[in-house]
Amino acid sequence: MIDIVTTIEQPYVSQSGESGCSAIAQANLPPDVSVATIPASLVVTPSLARGAIYSLTSSHSLESWSERQLICTYICLHWLYPDENRPACLRYKPYLDCLPSFGKLTTPMQFSEDELRAFAGTNIHGAVLDRRKQLKLEWETCQPLMQQLSLSARINDGNQSYSQWENWYYSSATYLSSRAFPSSLLDRTPSLESSPTNYPILLPVLDSLNHRRAQPVSWVIGRSSEPEVSTETTISIVSHDAFNEGQEIYNNYGPKPNSELILGYGFSLPNNPDDTIVLQLGGSAKKHEVGRNARGAETLWEEMLEAVRTEETPAFQTELDAADFLQEMLQMKLSKGLFQDSEPQLALQISNSSIERGTIGSMALRLTEFRVSSLDVRPATRQMLEHYMEGQIDILISLMGFAQRKEELALATAKSLGAEFLDGEEEWED
């Protein structure tokens, strides 16, 4: 078994809380120091998981298994075997004991039906259904191996059930989504950028640092003279801020919208500057991720122009049609998506692009209260919903303003060309 205390260099102590472990400074820490270091021998990789599983059984082919299936099944096997009968290759039980149990996890994979219903009509709702379906398929592939090992080792004493095993798999998938790092972190020049060649890895204890947006940190890989990663290789996280004794030490997961934080990590940030909304034109395969202040809206606008453009229509009329098209799309997103045909006056109010930010917060609270009024929703889930709604409303308002500005520019162009409009409408005559 690994000894987490003696294997890791750390000037902090990890303390368990409601959300698992957090990193607390044990003494005053100056800036630009390593707050934790682990040897590469502790890193959990898909190849390590594959080797361990094959050492327990060779009757199942793992060739078609994804990296997530390998690591999640490897984690599940730690819980399958009792302490006194656990094989040496399953050496991370002390680490897993520090993580929140299935009932304490707060990602949408652990949402009740009421909690999922509270997000109906949002991008998150559809993403959760897709992820649950995918994980269910993955588990159905892994479950026979679990059953075979349970029977062959005679370790199921009747206290375990297939549904419990399935919950283990979903817990493991949540650990992976919330704690995994890209394998590029082990490169000679460490990077957190994802790429097609990256695979997920777990860094026990280093992953106990919670997220703070824009927290200045960097990663350092200490290597021996050998060119490849070896047991002498170390991985350190360096904080560029000072911390006083007793303060929590934070990591920085990078700029992430609340949708990603909720789906993968089970928490959200109030007034998250990195929030986005995903929009898609009917019949189009393209998805457009638009941020606050309509950041990224130009690609959506270009596709809308293409959708309404004809050879006979002048450019200003194409822009007027596209602006009208975009505003109708946003109204539909409000009424059928966020508001689910409820609170029509509030949906109408949001169409006013000059609403103050403080008003947006009160709108999000009102909408959240309406959505959860008849549902059994945990306080943490309710808070995530409110934070998420605030971002969605703010982005939709900024998009309304974007569309209105495009409309005003098109009208100004039309008038400069001498176009005359009928009855105050956006239809013109030669």
C-alpha positions in Angstrom: 0.0 0.0 0.0 1.1 3.6 -0.6 1.8 5.8 2.3 0.5 9.2 1.2 2.1 11.0 4.2 5.6 9.8 3.7 5.6 9.7 -0.2 4.7 13.4 -0.7 6.6 16.5 0.1 4.2 19.1 1.2 4.3 22.3 3.4 0.5 22.0 3.9 -1.9 19.5 5.5 -4.9 18.1 3.6 -8.0 18.3 5.6 -11.3 16.5 4.8 -14.4 18.6 4.5 -17.8 18.4 3.0 -16.4 18.3 -0.5 -13.5 15.9 0.3 -9.9 17.2 0.8 -8.7 20.8 0.7 -5.2 22.1 1.1 -4.5 24.2 4.1 -1.2 26.0 4.7 0.6 24.5 7.7 2.9 27.5 8.0 3.3 30.9 6.3 4.3 30.3 2.7 6.2 32.9 0.6 5.3 33.3 -3.0 6.9 31.3 -5.8 7.4 28.1 -3.8 6.3 24.5 -4.4 3.3 23.8 -2.3 3.3 20.1 -3.0 5.5 17.5 -4.8 4.7 13.9 -5.7 6.9 11.2 -7.4 5.8 10.1 -10.9 5.4 6.6 -9.5 2.1 7.8 -7.8 0.5 9.0 -11.1 -2.5 6.9 -12.2 -2.5 6.4 -15.9 -4.6 4.3 -18.3 -1.6 2.0 -18.9 -1.1 1.4 -15.2 -4.8 0.6 -14.9 -4.7 -1.8 -17.9 -1.7 -3.6 -16.4 -3.3 -4.0 -13.0 -6.6 -5.4 -14.5 -4.7 -7.9 -16.6 -2.7 -9.0 -13.6 -6.1 -9.9 -11.9 -7.7 -11.5 -15.0 -6.7 -12.3 -18.5 -10.1 -13.6 -19.6 -11.4 -10.2 -20.7 -10.0 -8.2 -23.6 -9.5 -4.6 -22.9 -8.5 -3.5 -26.4 -11.7 -1.7 -27.1 -11.9 0.0 -23.7 -11.5 3.8 -23.5 -9.1 5.4 -21.2 -12.0 6.4 -18.9 -13.2 2.8 -18.7 -9.7 1.6 -17.8 -9.2 4.1 -15.0 -12.7 4.0 -13.6 -12.8 0.2 -13.5 -9.4 0.2 -11.8 -10.7 2.5 -9.2 -13.8 0.4 -8.7 -11.7 -2.7 -8.0 -10.3 -1.0 -4.9 -13.7 -1.0 -3.4 -14.5 -4.5 -4.6 -11.8 -6.2 -2.5 -11.8 -5.9 1.3 -8.8 -4.4 3.0 -7.4 -7.8 4.1 -7.7 -9.3 0.7 -6.8 -6.5 -1.7 -4.1 -7.3 -4.3 -0.9 -5.2 -4.2 -1.7 -3.7 -7.6 -4.7 -1.9 -6.0 -2.6 0.5 -3.9 -4.6 3.7 -3.9 -7.3 3.0 -1.3 -5.9 5.6 1.1 -6.2 8.2 -1.6 -9.7 7.1 -2.5 -10.7 7.3 1.1 -10.0 11.0 1.0 -12.5 11.6 -1.8 -16.2 12.3 -1.3 -18.5 9.3 -1.5 -21.2 8.9 -4.1 -23.9 10.5 -1.9 -21.8 13.6 -1.3 -20.8 14.2 -5.0 -22.7 17.2 -6.5 -22.1 16.8 -10.3 -25.3 16.3 -12.4 -24.4 12.6 -12.6 -25.6 12.5 -9.0 -28.6 14.8 -9.5 -32.0 13.4 -8.4 -34.8 13.5 -11.0 -36.1 16.7 -9.4 -32.7 18.4 -9.6 -32.2 17.5 -13.2 -35.8 18.7 -13.9 -34.7 22.1 -12.5 -32.3 22.5 -15.4 -34.9 21.6 -18.1 -34.5 23.5 -21.3 -30.9 24.4 -20.7 -27.7 23.2 -22.4 -26.8 21.4 -19.2 -29.9 19.3 -19.2 -29.2 17.8 -22.6 -25.5 17.4 -21.8 -26.4 15.4 -18.6 -28.7 13.1 -20.5 -26.0 12.4 -23.1 -23.3 11.8 -20.5 -25.5 9.5 -18.4 -26.3 7.5 -21.5 -22.6 7.2 -22.4 -21.5 6.2 -19.0 -24.3 3.6 -18.8 -23.0 2.0 -22.0 -19.5 2.0 -20.6 -20.5 0.4 -17.4 -22.4 -2.4 -19.2 -19.1 -3.3 -20.9 -17.2 -3.2 -17.6 -19.7 -4.9 -15.4 -19.0 -8.5 -16.5 -15.4 -8.2 -15.5 -16.4 -7.0 -12.0 -18.8 -9.9 -11.7 -16.2 -12.4 -12.8 -13.6 -11.1 -10.3 -16.1 -11.0 -7.5 -17.1 -14.6 -8.1 -13.6 -16.0 -8.7 -12.1 -14.4 -5.6 -15.3 -15.1 -3.6 -15.2 -11.6 -2.2 -18.9 -10.7 -2.5 -20.4 -11.4 0.9 -23.8 -10.3 -0.1 -23.3 -6.7 1.0 -22.5 -5.6 -2.5 -25.0 -5.3 -5.4 -24.8 -4.5 -9.1 -26.5 -1.1 -8.4 -23.8 -0.3 -5.9 -21.1 -1.3 -8.4 -22.7 1.0 -11.0 -22.7 3.8 -8.5 -19.0 3.1 -7.9 -18.4 3.5 -11.7 -20.3 6.8 -11.8 -18.3 8.0 -8.8 -15.1 7.1 -10.5 -16.2 8.9 -13.6 -16.9 12.0 -11.5 -13.4 11.8 -9.9 -11.9 11.6 -13.4 -13.9 14.5 -14.8 -13.2 16.7 -11.7 -9.6 15.6 -10.9 -7.9 14.4 -14.0 -5.1 16.3 -15.7 -3.9 15.9 -19.3 -0.9 13.7 -19.8 0.9 16.7 -21.4 1.6 17.8 -17.8 4.4 15.2 -17.8 6.0 16.6 -21.0 9.4 18.3 -20.7 7.5 21.6 -21.1 4.4 21.0 -18.9 1.1 22.1 -20.4 -2.5 21.9 -19.4 -3.6 22.3 -23.1 -5.7 19.4 -24.3 -4.8 17.7 -27.6 -5.8 14.5 -29.5 -2.7 12.7 -28.2 -3.4 13.5 -24.5 -4.9 11.1 -22.1 -6.2 11.6 -18.6 -4.0 11.0 -15.5 -4.7 11.3 -11.8 -2.2 13.0 -9.5 -3.2 11.9 -6.0 -3.1 14.6 -3.3 -2.1 17.3 -5.8 -5.7 17.2 -7.0 -6.9 18.2 -3.5 -6.3 21.9 -4.3 -9.6 23.6 -5.1 -10.2 26.0 -7.9 -9.8 29.8 -7.7 -10.2 31.7 -11.0 -7.0 33.4 -12.1 -5.0 32.0 -9.2 -1.3 32.2 -10.4 0.2 28.8 -10.3 2.7 26.8 -12.5 3.8 23.2 -12.8 7.3 22.0 -12.6 8.6 18.6 -13.6 11.8 17.5 -11.9 13.7 14.9 -13.9 16.6 12.7 -13.6 19.2 12.6 -16.4 17.1 9.8 -18.0 15.2 11.0 -21.1 12.0 9.2 -20.2 9.6 9.6 -17.2 10.9 7.5 -14.4 10.3 6.9 -10.7 12.8 9.6 -10.0 10.7 12.1 -11.9 8.7 14.5 -9.6 5.7 16.7 -10.2 5.3 19.9 -8.3 2.7 22.7 -8.2 4.1 26.1 -7.5 2.0 28.9 -6.2 3.0 32.5 -7.0 0.9 34.0 -4.2 1.9 34.0 -0.5 -0.3 32.2 2.0 -0.6 32.6 5.7 -0.8 29.7 8.1 -4.3 28.3 8.1 -5.3 29.7 4.7 -6.6 27.4 2.0 -4.2 27.0 -0.9 -5.7 27.0 -4.4 -5.1 25.7 -7.8 -6.3 27.3 -11.1 -8.2 24.9 -13.4 -8.2 27.5 -16.2 -10.9 29.7 -17.6 -14.1 27.6 -17.5 -17.8 28.5 -17.8 -20.2 27.5 -15.1 -21.7 24.9 -17.5 -18.3 23.1 -17.5 -17.7 23.6 -13.8 -21.2 22.2 -13.0 -21.0 19.2 -15.4 -17.4 18.2 -14.6 -16.8 19.4 -11.0 -20.1 19.9 -9.3 -19.7 23.6 -8.3 -20.1 27.0 -9.9 -18.8 30.6 -9.5 -21.0 33.7 -9.0 -20.9 36.2 -11.9 -18.4 33.9 -13.7 -16.7 36.1 -16.4 -16.0 32.9 -18.5 -19.7 31.9 -18.8 -20.9 30.9 -22.3 -24.1 29.7 -24.0 -24.1 27.3 -26.9 -26.4 28.2 -29.8 -27.2 26.2 -32.9 -29.3 27.1 -36.0 -32.0 24.7 -36.9 -30.8 22.2 -39.4 -27.2 23.2 -39.0 -24.4 21.0 -37.5 -22.4 24.0 -36.3 -22.5 25.0 -32.7 -21.5 28.5 -31.6 -20.2 29.2 -28.1 -20.9 32.8 -27.2 -19.7 34.5 -24.0 -20.5 37.6 -22.0 -20.7 40.9 -23.9 -21.6 38.8 -27.0 -18.0 37.5 -27.2 -17.8 35.1 -30.1 -21.1 36.1 -31.7 -19.6 37.1 -35.0 -19.3 33.5 -36.2 -23.0 33.0 -35.4 -23.8 36.2 -37.2 -21.9 35.1 -40.3 -23.9 31.8 -40.4 -27.2 33.7 -40.1 -26.2 36.0 -42.9 -25.6 33.0 -45.1 -28.9 31.4 -44.1 -31.0 34.4 -45.3 -28.8 35.7 -48.1 -30.2 35.6 -51.7 -28.7 37.0 -54.9 -31.6 39.5 -55.4 -31.6 40.9 -51.9 -29.3 43.9 -51.1 -26.8 43.6 -48.4 -28.6 45.8 -45.9 -31.8 43.8 -46.3 -29.9 40.6 -45.7 -28.5 42.1 -42.5 -32.0 43.3 -41.4 -33.4 39.8 -42.0 -30.5 38.2 -40.1 -31.0 40.6 -37.2 -34.7 39.8 -37.1 -33.8 36.1 -37.3 -31.4 36.3 -34.4 -33.8 38.2 -32.2 -36.5 35.6 -32.9 -34.1 32.8 -32.0 -33.1 34.5 -28.8 -36.8 35.0 -27.8 -37.4 31.3 -28.4 -34.4 30.4 -26.3 -35.8 32.5 -23.5 -39.5 31.5 -23.6 -39.1 27.8 -24.5 -35.6 27.2 -23.0 -34.9 29.2 -19.8 -38.5 30.1 -19.0 -40.3 26.9 -20.2 -43.4 29.0 -21.1 -43.5 30.4 -17.6 -42.9 33.9 -16.3 -43.7 35.6 -19.7 -43.3 39.1 -18.3 -39.8 38.3 -17.0 -38.9 36.8 -20.4 -40.2 39.9 -22.1 -38.2 42.1 -19.7 -35.0 40.3 -20.6 -35.4 41.3 -24.2 -34.4 44.8 -23.1 -30.7 44.9 -23.8 -30.1 47.9 -21.5 -31.0 46.1 -18.2 -28.6 46.8 -15.3 -26.3 44.0 -14.0 -27.9 44.1 -10.6 -31.3 43.5 -12.1 -29.9 40.4 -13.9 -29.0 38.9 -10.6 -32.5 39.4 -9.2 -33.9 37.9 -12.4 -31.7 34.8 -12.0 -32.9 34.5 -8.4 -36.5 34.8 -9.3 -36.2 32.3 -12.2 -34.4 29.9 -9.9 -37.0 30.2 -7.2 -39.7 29.5 -9.8 -38.0 26.5 -11.2 -37.4 24.8 -7.8 -40.6 25.9 -6.1 -42.2 22.5 -6.4 -39.1 20.4 -6.5 -36.8 18.7 -3.9 -33.5 20.4 -4.7 -30.4 20.5 -2.5 -29.0 23.9 -1.5 -25.8 23.3 -3.5 -27.7 22.4 -6.6 -30.0 25.4 -6.2 -26.9 27.7 -6.0 -25.4 26.2 -9.1 -28.7 26.8 -10.9 -28.8 30.4 -9.8 -25.2 31.1 -10.9 -25.8 29.3 -14.2 -29.0 31.3 -14.9 -27.4 34.6 -14.2 -24.7 33.9 -16.8 -27.3 32.7 -19.4 -29.5 35.7 -18.9 -26.6 38.1 -19.1 -25.3 36.5 -22.4 -28.8 36.5 -24.0 -29.2 40.2 -23.1 -25.8 41.0 -24.6 -26.8 39.1 -27.7 -30.1 41.1 -27.9 -28.0 44.2 -27.9 -25.7 42.7 -30.5 -28.6 42.0 -32.8 -30.1 45.5 -32.3 -26.8 47.1 -33.1 -26.6 45.1 -36.3 -30.2 46.2 -37.2 -29.4 49.9 -36.5 -26.3 49.7 -38.7 -28.3 48.1 -41.5 -31.0 50.7 -41.3 -28.4 53.5 -41.4 -26.9 52.0 -44.5 -30.3 51.6 -46.1 -31.2 55.2 -45.5 -27.8 56.4 -46.8 -28.7 54.6 -50.0 -32.1 56.3 -50.3 -34.1 53.2 -49.4 -37.7 54.0 -48.1 -39.4 51.8 -45.6 -43.1 51.1 -45.4 -45.2 51.9 -42.3 -42.1 51.9 -40.0 -41.4 48.3 -40.9 -38.1 46.8 -42.1 -39.5 46.2 -45.6 -38.3 48.7 -48.2 -39.4 49.7 -51.7 -37.2 50.7 -54.6 
